[in-house]
Structures are given as C-alpha cells and as structure tokens.
Amino acid sequence: MLTFLLFNLSAGDPAAAVLGKNALPEEIENFRRSIGGDLPLFYGKFCRTEAFEKWKNTPQTAVTLPKKFDCRSLEAKITLDDRTVYFQKIPDGSKSVEFSAPQGKKIAEIEVFRVQDSPWNSQLKRALDEIISFKSTFPYITIFNFGSTLLSREPISEVLLRGMGPSLSLMLPIFAGEIIFGIIFALTATAFAGTLTDRIITLLSIASMSVSYLAAIIFGQWILGYQLELFPVWGFDGVANYGLPVLIGILCGTGSNIRFFRTVFLDELRREYLRTAAAKGCSTAAFYGKHLLRNSLIQIITRISAGLPFLFTGSLLLESFFGIPGLGFAGIEALNTSDIQLLKALVLLSALLFVIMNLLADIAYAWVDPRIKLE
C-alpha cells in the first residue's frame, strides 16, 4: 500500500515523460488507458480524459467547448459561481458541446470525465492485480505480472531476468569479500584486543565506513583506471570489467562488517565457556575458529540475510558508473525516464527478497544453534 501511494501520488503523470510535450491529446488518452493512469485512485466511476480541456475562467452564462477527438461515455461536472455542482451527459459523436447555466447563475468551472461501468475498477485494483490475479482460464492464477516497460514495451519479466545475471556476477564477489575479510580482520582485532593491531584495524574500518561510495568510485576510476590504466572503467565485455567495481565495493563495504563482527566477537569472548576452553589449553585455532566463530553464527547469519537481497537487485551506483547492465542500472534508467511500471517491479522484488531472506535466516538459526527449534 505504501509503495502504491508513493508511486501514484508523487510520481506525476508518466504520459508527459514518455510521450513528450508535443503529443496529441488522443495519444495521451490512449497511453493513459493502456496503463490505467486515467482510472480513479481507489473508487469511482469518473475517469480522466483529454477529449475536452478543463475550463475555468470568468463566470459566464453559457460556454461552448470543442471536442478534440471522438470519445464516448462522457459526462461533464459543472461548477456554478455559487459553488453548486451538477452533472450533464455529453452526447456521443458530438463535435462540440454548449453548456448553459440556470437562470440567474453563471458557470465558473467545467471538467469532463469518461464514465466507466464499474466504480471498483481503480488504480488500486490494477496494482493488486499486478501482484496476484485470478482467471477462469489456465493458468488460473498469475503473480507479479507487471506488464511491459513504458518506453520500449518490453515485458518487465524479461528485463528482470536479463539484469539479474550481471547484478549477481558483480555483487556475489563483493558480498563474499565483505563477509570473508570482515570476519578475518574482526577475529584478528579480537585476538589482539586493546593492542596497536586492534587500533589500526579499527581505524581503517572507520575510514572505510566514512569515505563516500561516490567519492571512492570517482577517485578509483581516475587513479586506477585513467592514470595507472590497471582496469577498464566502462563496459560489460568480460571478467576484467569487474575488477575495479568489485575492489571498490569490497573496500567500501568491509569496514562496517569489521566493526559489527568485532563487537559480536568481543561480546562472545566474555562468556564462561570460552574462558573454560582457554583454561583447559585449547589451541588458538580451535578457540577462535571452532568455539568463538561457531557460536557467533547467529549474529553473522542475521548480518548476511540483510545483505542478500542486494545480490539480486544490484548496486545502483556501481552499475550506473561502470556501465554494467544489471538491475541497478535498469533502476536508474527507469528513474530517469519515469518508467513507473519497472520501478514498481524492482521495489516489490526487493521487498519480497528481503522477506524471503529473513525467513531463511530464521530457519538457519535452528541449524546453527540446537537450542532453537522450528515450531
């Protein structure tokens, strides 16, 4: 519901963005009807139309409005100078319509609507049908059917499937690098807690968190790409194109993981079973690898589950700055072109993935901790 309200109340009219300023009224009308943009928001029988201009001027006793194109089932809402309102049906096939005010009154405003059969046919119903709809023919139920993009008219399902591969190939190594390096450096800082090594690791992790992602991309492209020519800075031709964005992604994302894992490990380090293991002469590898790391897996899984949805949806900045045609790049393009349908699909896909990953994390808790039971 929140996504629906945000897109339909604040996104503006996609017809103006897609068709341009010089589009004919009939073209705008047909486009709006194809995407349901003319329908009432929640409930109502009146639909938006471009067949007549909205008239609002100095109050007059009679007003004649020309019809721009043939459109049927029209009805005019007429507001008089005393703010009373009445409705007048417009004959089908008429070229122009004359409106006359009752005796002693004047017309202040005229707005024409197209009348639909069912008042429940609204933008909200259309949005719900995109998520799930029921039919009398096979396959009877369809889910996440967002139709086509507004510009290219390409099926949105194909756009999502095509962009998921590049996004995964970019985000998987970044995600794995952030987790692996985060755990390694956090364990090292925990093992040398309070020493110079711990302070240096903490300082570097804070620096990684403090540097803007955008600044890291720009300086990385300028120094490593243009000046040293170590990496290509644009394109999706091969493995070499992933080197620089993966490096930047790991450098910018590892710092927060180090800080989080270090806090988790230090908190776990105070528990009695670890003091007992150290007192019994447990080896360093078994102490940190078998006992400390294993018993911190619940917090690690929680951290991982929060980042997993971004593997599929990609990184907006990295993909747009390096020309990688993933879902992040598709999202930026949809934002620039006001492609509401594709944006809605990406937002709901992210939300769905987030819920699924949290569910899998809850199931994984029972796997890593025998004290937790699935009931």
C-alpha positions in Angstrom: 0.0 0.0 0.0 2.8 2.4 0.8 4.5 1.7 -2.5 1.2 2.2 -4.3 0.6 5.5 -2.7 4.2 6.8 -3.2 4.2 5.9 -6.9 0.6 7.1 -7.7 0.6 10.3 -5.6 4.1 11.6 -6.0 5.4 10.2 -9.3 3.4 12.6 -11.6 2.0 11.8 -15.0 4.1 9.2 -16.9 2.3 10.2 -20.1 4.1 13.5 -20.2 7.5 11.9 -19.6 7.1 9.1 -22.1 5.2 10.9 -25.0 6.8 14.3 -24.6 5.3 17.8 -24.7 4.1 17.7 -28.3 2.0 14.5 -28.0 -1.6 14.7 -29.4 -4.4 14.6 -26.8 -5.7 11.3 -28.3 -2.2 9.7 -27.9 -2.1 10.8 -24.3 -5.6 9.4 -23.7 -4.7 6.0 -25.3 -1.5 5.8 -23.3 -3.1 6.5 -20.0 -5.8 4.0 -20.7 -3.2 1.3 -21.6 -1.5 1.7 -18.2 -4.6 2.5 -16.2 -3.4 6.1 -15.4 -6.9 7.5 -16.2 -8.7 5.4 -13.5 -9.8 6.7 -10.1 -7.3 6.1 -7.4 -9.4 3.9 -5.1 -13.1 4.0 -6.1 -15.3 5.9 -8.5 -17.0 5.9 -11.9 -15.2 9.0 -13.4 -12.0 8.5 -15.4 -9.7 11.2 -16.6 -9.9 12.2 -20.3 -8.3 14.6 -22.7 -11.3 14.8 -25.0 -12.1 18.3 -23.6 -10.0 20.9 -22.0 -10.8 21.8 -18.4 -12.5 25.2 -18.5 -12.0 27.6 -15.6 -12.4 31.3 -16.4 -14.5 34.4 -15.6 -18.0 33.1 -14.8 -20.3 33.1 -17.9 -23.9 32.2 -18.5 -23.0 30.0 -21.5 -19.8 28.2 -22.5 -19.1 26.2 -25.7 -16.2 23.6 -25.7 -14.8 21.9 -28.8 -14.2 18.2 -28.7 -10.6 17.2 -29.5 -11.3 13.6 -30.6 -14.1 11.1 -30.6 -14.6 9.6 -27.2 -17.8 8.1 -25.8 -19.5 7.8 -22.4 -18.5 11.3 -21.3 -20.1 13.4 -18.6 -19.3 17.0 -17.5 -19.0 18.3 -14.0 -20.2 21.9 -14.0 -19.5 24.2 -11.0 -21.5 27.4 -10.8 -20.5 30.7 -9.4 -22.3 29.9 -6.1 -20.2 26.7 -5.8 -23.1 24.4 -6.5 -22.3 21.4 -8.8 -24.4 19.5 -11.3 -23.6 16.9 -14.0 -24.5 16.8 -17.7 -24.1 13.9 -20.1 -22.4 14.6 -23.4 -24.0 13.0 -26.5 -21.8 10.5 -28.3 -20.4 11.7 -31.6 -20.9 15.4 -30.9 -18.2 17.8 -32.2 -18.7 20.5 -29.6 -20.9 21.0 -26.6 -22.7 24.1 -25.3 -23.2 24.4 -21.6 -25.8 26.9 -20.2 -26.2 27.9 -16.6 -29.6 28.0 -14.9 -31.3 31.4 -14.8 -29.7 33.9 -12.5 -26.4 31.9 -12.2 -23.1 31.6 -14.1 -20.7 28.8 -14.9 -17.4 29.1 -13.1 -15.7 25.8 -14.0 -16.3 22.8 -16.3 -14.5 19.4 -16.1 -15.2 16.5 -18.3 -14.8 12.8 -17.4 -15.2 9.5 -19.0 -17.7 7.3 -17.2 -16.8 3.6 -16.7 -19.2 0.7 -15.9 -17.7 -0.5 -12.6 -16.7 2.0 -9.9 -14.3 -0.7 -8.4 -12.1 -0.6 -11.5 -9.4 1.6 -10.0 -5.7 2.1 -9.9 -5.5 0.2 -6.6 -7.3 -2.8 -8.1 -5.0 -2.7 -11.1 -1.9 -2.6 -8.8 -3.3 -5.5 -6.7 -3.9 -7.5 -10.0 -0.3 -7.0 -10.9 0.8 -8.7 -7.7 -1.8 -11.5 -7.9 -4.8 -12.1 -10.1 -7.3 -14.9 -10.6 -8.6 -16.0 -14.0 -11.2 -18.5 -15.3 -8.7 -20.0 -17.8 -5.3 -21.7 -17.4 -3.0 -20.8 -15.6 -5.9 -19.5 -13.4 -3.5 -17.6 -11.1 -0.9 -15.1 -12.2 1.6 -13.4 -9.8 3.9 -10.4 -10.3 2.6 -9.6 -13.8 3.7 -6.0 -14.2 3.2 -6.0 -18.0 5.7 -4.1 -20.2 8.0 -1.2 -19.7 6.5 2.2 -20.7 9.2 3.1 -23.2 10.4 0.0 -25.0 7.2 -2.0 -24.3 9.4 -5.0 -23.4 8.0 -7.5 -20.9 9.2 -6.5 -17.5 9.9 -10.1 -16.6 12.5 -10.3 -19.4 14.1 -7.1 -18.2 14.4 -8.5 -14.6 15.8 -11.9 -15.8 18.3 -10.2 -18.1 19.5 -7.9 -15.4 19.8 -10.4 -12.7 22.8 -12.2 -14.2 25.1 -9.1 -14.3 23.9 -8.0 -10.9 24.7 -11.3 -9.4 28.1 -11.6 -11.1 29.0 -8.2 -9.7 27.5 -8.4 -6.2 28.4 -12.0 -5.4 32.2 -11.4 -5.2 31.7 -8.1 -3.4 29.4 -9.7 -0.9 31.7 -12.7 -0.3 34.7 -10.4 0.0 33.0 -8.2 2.5 32.0 -11.2 4.7 35.3 -13.1 4.5 37.6 -10.1 5.0 35.2 -8.7 7.7 35.4 -12.0 9.7 39.2 -12.3 9.2 40.0 -8.8 10.3 37.4 -8.8 13.1 38.9 -12.1 14.5 42.4 -10.6 14.3 41.3 -7.4 16.1 39.5 -9.5 18.7 42.6 -11.7 19.2 44.8 -8.6 19.7 42.1 -6.5 21.5 43.5 -3.3 23.1 46.8 -3.5 21.2 48.2 -1.4 18.3 47.0 -4.0 15.8 43.4 -3.7 17.1 43.6 0.1 16.9 44.9 0.1 13.3 42.2 -2.3 12.1 39.5 -0.3 13.9 40.9 3.0 12.4 40.9 1.5 8.9 37.4 0.1 9.2 36.1 3.5 10.4 37.9 5.2 7.4 36.3 2.6 5.1 32.8 3.5 6.5 33.5 7.2 6.3 34.5 7.5 2.7 31.6 8.2 0.4 30.8 5.4 -2.1 30.6 8.1 -4.8 33.9 9.6 -4.0 35.5 6.1 -4.0 34.1 5.4 -7.4 35.3 8.7 -8.9 38.8 8.5 -7.5 39.1 4.8 -8.2 38.2 5.4 -11.9 40.5 8.4 -12.1 43.6 6.9 -10.4 43.4 3.1 -11.2 41.6 3.5 -14.5 42.7 6.6 -16.3 46.1 7.4 -14.6 47.5 3.9 -14.0 45.4 2.1 -16.6 45.1 -1.0 -14.5 41.4 -1.5 -15.1 38.8 -0.6 -17.7 36.3 1.9 -16.3 33.2 1.2 -18.5 31.5 -1.8 -20.2 30.5 -5.3 -19.7 32.8 -7.2 -22.0 34.5 -9.7 -19.7 36.0 -10.5 -16.3 38.4 -7.6 -16.4 35.5 -5.1 -16.3 34.5 -6.4 -12.8 37.9 -5.9 -11.2 37.6 -2.2 -10.3 33.9 -2.2 -9.2 34.5 -5.3 -7.1 37.6 -3.8 -5.5 35.7 -0.6 -4.7 32.7 -2.4 -3.4 34.8 -4.6 -1.0 36.8 -1.6 0.2 33.7 0.5 1.0 31.7 -2.3 2.5 34.2 -4.3 4.6 34.6 -1.6 7.3 31.1 -1.8 8.7 31.3 -5.6 8.8 34.6 -5.5 10.7 33.1 -3.1 13.3 30.0 -5.3 13.6 31.8 -8.7 13.8 34.4 -7.3 16.2 31.6 -6.2 18.6 30.0 -9.6 18.3 33.2 -11.5 18.9 34.2 -9.3 21.9 30.8 -9.8 23.5 31.0 -13.6 22.9 34.6 -13.6 24.2 33.3 -12.7 27.7 31.3 -15.9 28.1 32.3 -18.5 30.6 32.6 -21.5 28.1 35.4 -19.6 26.3 37.2 -18.9 29.5 36.9 -22.5 30.4 38.3 -23.6 27.0 41.2 -21.2 27.3 41.9 -22.5 30.8 42.0 -26.1 29.5 44.7 -25.2 27.0 42.5 -25.1 23.8 44.6 -24.2 20.8 44.3 -20.8 19.2 42.8 -22.1 16.0 40.2 -24.2 17.9 39.5 -21.3 20.3 38.7 -18.7 17.6 37.6 -21.0 14.8 35.6 -23.7 16.4 34.3 -22.1 19.6 34.2 -18.3 19.1 33.2 -18.1 15.4 30.7 -21.0 15.5 28.8 -19.6 18.5 28.7 -16.2 16.8 27.0 -17.5 13.7 23.5 -16.3 14.7 24.6 -12.7 14.5 26.6 -13.4 11.3 23.6 -15.0 9.6 21.5 -12.0 10.6 24.0 -9.7 9.0 24.3 -11.8 5.9 20.5 -12.1 5.5 20.1 -8.3 5.5 22.5 -8.0 2.6 21.4 -11.0 0.4 18.5 -9.2 -1.4 21.0 -6.7 -2.8 22.8 -9.5 -4.6 19.8 -9.7 -7.0 18.9 -6.1 -7.2 22.5 -4.9 -7.6 24.3 -1.7 -6.7 22.8 1.4 -8.2 26.0 3.5 -8.1 28.4 0.8 -9.3 26.3 -0.4 -12.2 25.5 3.1 -13.4 29.1 4.4 -13.2 30.7 1.4 -14.7 28.0 0.6 -17.4 27.1 -2.8 -16.1 23.6 -3.7 -17.3 22.2 -5.1 -14.1 19.0 -4.4 -12.2 20.6 -1.4 -10.5 21.4 0.1 -13.9 17.8 -0.7 -15.0 16.5 1.1 -11.9 18.5 4.2 -12.7 17.3 4.2 -16.3 13.7 3.7 -15.1 14.0 6.6 -12.7 15.4 8.9 -15.4 12.6 8.0 -17.8 9.8 7.9 -15.3 9.1 4.2 -16.1 6.8 3.6 -13.2 6.0 0.0 -14.1 9.6 -1.1 -13.9 10.3 0.9 -10.8 7.3 -0.7 -9.0 8.5 -4.2 -10.1 12.0 -3.5 -8.7 10.7 -2.1 -5.4 8.4 -5.1 -4.8 11.1 -7.6 -5.9 13.4 -6.1 -3.3 10.7 -6.3 -0.6 9.9 -9.9 -1.5 13.6 -10.9 -1.4 14.1 -9.2 1.9 11.2 -11.1 3.4 12.4 -14.4 1.9 15.9 -13.9 3.2 14.7 -13.1 6.7 12.7 -16.3 6.6 15.7 -18.4 5.5 17.8 -16.7 8.3 15.2 -17.8 10.9 15.4 -21.4 9.6 19.2 -21.2 9.6 19.2 -20.2 13.3 17.9 -23.7 14.2 20.6 -25.3 12.0 23.5 -23.5 13.8 22.1 -23.5 17.3 20.5 -26.7 18.5 18.8 -24.8 21.4 16.5 -23.2 18.8 13.6 -25.4 17.5 11.4 -24.8 14.5 7.7 -24.9 15.6 
